[in-house]
Amino acid sequence: MPDDAPVDHKEAATTDAGPDGVTDRSLDADAGPDAVTDADVCTPPQVLRYESPGCGVDAVAVCGGFAQDACANRVCGCDGTDVVMCDYSPVPWAHVGSCSGAADP
């Protein structure tokens, strides 16, 4: 699989050595999005990507390449702060558009 191919890690935050001795890392939906970092889950150079809206257990992170297209879309982060993203956000987000409801210029 290419390094920048998205990998879904929604189901578990466990660190288990597989039969080949390679450590498998994945997210735990119950632990919440703040409980993990890129290094905990994704094989470098991949990063955690939030490509669709969802907060708490509805936040679905995938591992993928860090590069994004050249665009800027404002989304409302689950913590109530505006996030500028293109292909993905580095943090979970609730909806497209500013948290304040202001229109993008």
C-alpha positions as CSV (number, residue, x, y, z in Angstrom):
1,M,0.0,0.0,0.0
2,P,1.4,3.5,-0.8
3,D,2.5,5.7,2.1
4,D,-0.2,8.3,1.3
5,A,-3.1,5.8,0.9
6,P,-5.8,6.4,3.5
7,V,-6.2,3.8,6.2
8,D,-9.3,3.7,8.4
9,H,-8.4,3.4,12.1
10,K,-11.8,3.9,13.7
11,E,-12.2,0.8,15.7
12,A,-9.5,0.3,18.4
13,A,-6.7,2.0,20.3
14,T,-4.7,-1.1,20.9
15,T,-1.0,-1.8,20.3
16,D,-0.7,-5.5,19.4
17,A,2.1,-7.3,17.8
18,G,0.8,-9.3,14.9
19,P,1.9,-12.8,13.8
20,D,4.7,-11.2,11.8
21,G,6.0,-9.3,14.8
22,V,4.9,-5.9,13.4
23,T,3.1,-3.6,15.8
24,D,-0.5,-2.7,14.8
25,R,-1.7,0.6,16.1
26,S,-5.3,1.9,15.8
27,L,-7.7,4.3,17.3
28,D,-10.1,3.7,20.2
29,A,-13.4,5.5,19.5
30,D,-14.1,5.4,23.3
31,A,-10.8,7.2,24.1
32,G,-11.8,10.3,22.2
33,P,-9.8,12.1,19.5
34,D,-7.6,13.9,22.0
35,A,-6.2,10.6,23.3
36,V,-4.0,9.8,20.3
37,T,-1.4,11.5,18.1
38,D,-0.1,10.8,14.6
39,A,2.8,8.9,16.1
40,D,0.5,6.7,18.2
41,V,-1.4,5.5,15.1
42,C,0.0,6.3,11.7
43,T,3.2,4.9,10.2
44,P,5.4,7.9,9.2
45,P,5.2,9.9,7.0
46,Q,1.4,9.5,7.3
47,V,-0.7,11.7,9.6
48,L,-4.1,11.5,11.2
49,R,-6.7,13.1,8.8
50,Y,-10.3,14.1,9.6
51,E,-11.9,14.2,6.1
52,S,-15.6,14.4,7.2
53,P,-17.5,16.0,10.0
54,G,-17.9,14.3,13.3
55,C,-17.2,15.0,17.0
56,G,-16.6,12.6,19.9
57,V,-17.2,9.0,19.0
58,D,-18.5,10.2,15.6
59,A,-15.0,11.6,14.6
60,V,-13.5,9.2,12.1
61,A,-9.7,9.6,11.6
62,V,-7.8,8.0,8.8
63,C,-4.1,7.8,8.2
64,G,-2.9,9.4,5.0
65,G,-0.4,11.7,3.4
66,F,0.2,15.1,4.9
67,A,0.0,17.0,1.6
68,Q,-3.2,18.9,0.7
69,D,-4.4,20.6,-2.5
70,A,-4.1,24.4,-2.7
71,C,-7.4,25.6,-1.4
72,A,-8.9,27.0,1.8
73,N,-12.2,25.9,3.3
74,R,-13.3,27.0,6.7
75,V,-14.9,24.4,9.0
76,C,-16.0,24.6,12.7
77,G,-13.8,22.5,14.9
78,C,-15.4,20.4,17.6
79,D,-13.8,22.7,20.2
80,G,-15.6,25.7,18.8
81,T,-12.6,27.2,16.9
82,D,-12.5,27.8,13.1
83,V,-10.1,25.5,11.2
84,V,-8.9,26.2,7.6
85,M,-8.6,23.0,5.6
86,C,-8.7,21.7,2.1
87,D,-8.6,17.9,1.8
88,Y,-8.6,17.2,5.5
89,S,-8.5,18.7,9.0
90,P,-5.8,17.8,11.6
91,V,-8.6,17.9,14.2
92,P,-12.2,16.7,14.4
93,W,-14.7,19.2,13.0
94,A,-18.5,19.7,13.3
95,H,-19.6,21.4,10.1
96,V,-18.5,23.3,7.1
97,G,-18.4,27.1,7.6
98,S,-17.3,29.3,10.5
99,C,-18.3,28.4,14.0
100,S,-19.8,31.9,14.3
101,G,-21.9,31.4,11.3
102,A,-20.2,34.2,9.3
103,A,-19.9,33.6,5.6
104,D,-16.5,33.0,4.1
105,P,-15.2,35.9,2.0
